[in-house]
């Protein structure tokens, strides 16, 4: 099995999306229990650097961070950009 940049990139995206889903979910639990929260900058950066799909799913599942415009509109835009990048890279590879 040959290790290519595309495979490594897909693994990176999978790890980032799973991590973002877990961190966004953890932040929701912390918010419900009135405990220390994950900083919003960290949440946004996780979405920006590849975890946008996981962040978006967590936002929808837990109804979390849906009122602030930069989450409500920013995360879906990042998700579309990441999806477009994946499609482009996959098409270019084949």
Beta strands, then each sheet from edge to edge (+ up, - down):
end
